[in-house]
Amino acid sequence: MNIQTIRLFVVFSVLVSFLHAEEKGADIPLEAPAGWRGETIDLPPGFAPGMKLQGLEKIRFAPGMFKPESDTFFSYVFVFRRGPKQDLSLKTVEREVLVYYRGLAKAVGGEGIETGKFTLGLKKIEAAKGKKKPPAGVSVSAGVLDWVEPFVTKKPQKLRLELHTWKGKAGKYSYLFCCASPAAPEKSIWK
């Protein structure tokens, strides 16, 4: 094998690896406005190995995600795609999301953040009179995560979460979709 053939093989291998990485989670529906960037990672993520949920996470960050002065600071959406037999109960979702954020804060913010003091209380949301009901099979909950934002401010933050869970077609996957922002519910980011 000559050097040119080896180079061609290496370039081809890198290209195949890159394309494979780009395809990971491509079938997970998650569109966001222009300027929102994102990523796809495995569940449980490396920063939260205690999570019991397995699958993929696809996430999209608002343009002001890491800018405390922005009206979209720490605002983002994500989808967890999991196996069909994984529990979607409110209690399980609440526990797993709390494990996720505790792990994230410890990994990013270090040992100085007391993650054991973080709390999350989710409540099931029923459609208000005159409001559009969610599709059949979709469960909606909301709550506030009291935690320490570990990336920029390292200060206490009340992160509002709105979650939707459902099972996909033919029982192949189950999904957890989340909108997260510290902004008040009437702010434009929630629209």
N, C-alpha and C positions, 0 to 999 in steps of 0.2 A: 504494500500500500504506500503510495507516494504522499508527500506532504500536502499537495493540492487536494487529494482525495480526503485526507484527514481533516483539513480545514473545512471542506464542503460538508463533511459528516458532522463536525462540531457545530457549524452554523445551522445546519438542518436540525440537529438535536435541540439547540437553543430555541429555534423558531417553533418547533413542535411543543416544547415545554411552555413557551410564552403563550402560544395559542390555547393550549390546554388550560393554563391558568386563567386566561381571559374568558373561557367558556364556563368556568366554575360558577354556578348559580345564575347563568344567563337566563334560565327558564323561570326564575323567581320574579314575579311581577312587582316592580317597585320603580315607579317613575317619579321624578322630582323636577321642580322648575330649573330653568337654565341657571348655571353657576353653582349648583349643588354638586359637590364631589362625593365620592364614596369608595367603598371597598366591600369585599365578601370574605368572610372568615369561617373557619370550622367551629362548630359547637360540640363540646364546651370549648370556649376560647382558652388559650394558654394562660391568661391572667385570672381565669375563674375555673380552675380544674374541678372544684367541688360541685359544679352544676351537673345535674343529672340529665338534662336535655341534650340530645345529640342531633346533629344535622348541620345546617348552614345558617349564617347570619349575613344578610345583605343590608347595608346601611348607607344613608345619604345625609350629608352634613350641609346645613344652611351656610351661605357665604360668610356670615359673621360668627360662625361657630366658636372660634377661639379669640374673639375680639370683645372684651367686656363692655365696651362703649356701644356696641351694636345692638339694635333692637332684635337681632336674631342670635344673640349670644347663647351658646350651648343649646341650640335648637336643631333637632334632627329627627329622622324617621328610620325605623329599621323593621325588618321582617326576619323572624326565626322560622325556617322551614325544618320541620321535624318528621320523624317517622309517624305513621298513622296511629300506632298504639300508645303513643306517649300521652300522658295525662294532661288535659287542658283545664282542669278545675281551677277555680279562682284561687284556692289555697296554694296549689302547686305553682301557678303562674306567679303569685306574690312571692313565694319562697325563692323560686329560681331567678326572678328579676333582682331580688335583694342580694342573692349570692353573686350575681353578675356585677352589680354596681359596687359591692364591697371589694370584690377581686380587682375591678378596674381601678378603684381609688387606691388600693394598696400597691398595685403594680406601677401606677403613674406617680402617686404622691408620696410613696415610701412609708416607712414605719411610723412616721409622725402623725399620721391620720388615724384616729380611733374609729375604725370601721364597725366595730361592735355596737356603737351607738347609733348607727344608721337605722332608720325605720321607714317602712312602706306600708301604707294601708290602702288596699284596693277595695272598691265597692262596685258591684254590678250596677250598670246604668240601664234603666228602662227608657224607651222612647217617650219623650214628653208629648203631651196632648198637642196635636197639630203638627208635630215634627215627623219627619220621615223615619220609618222603622228600619232597622238593619235587615239585610236579607235573612231568610230562614237559615238556621244553623250557625249564625254568627252571634257570638256573645261579646258584649261590650262592657268594659270596666274602666274605671278611672281612679286616680289617687295621686298622692304627693309623696315623693321620696325626700325625706329629710336626710341630707348627706353633706359632705364637704366636696366641693368641685375641685378636683385634683390637678387639672391641667394648667390653669392660668392664675386664678385668684387664690386658690387654696383656702377659701372661706366657706362657711356654711351656706347652703343653697337649698331652696325648696324647688325641686324639679317636678313639674306637673307631667303626669303620664296619662295618655288615653290609649287603651289597648283593645284590640279586636282579635278574637280567636275563632278558628273554624277548621273543619276538615275539608281537604281537597277532593277533587273528583276521584271516583273509584277507590277511595280509601288509601291512596298511595302516600299522601303526606298530610300533615296537619300544620297549621300556620298560626303564628302570633305576630300581629302587626302592631307597632307602637309609634305614637307621636310623642315627642318629649321636648319640653321647653320650660324655662323658669318664668316666661312671660305670662302675664295675667290672661285669663281665658278670653277676654274681649279684644285682645291685641290681634293685629293682622296676621301674625305668624300662624295662628290657629285656623285661619281661613284657607 
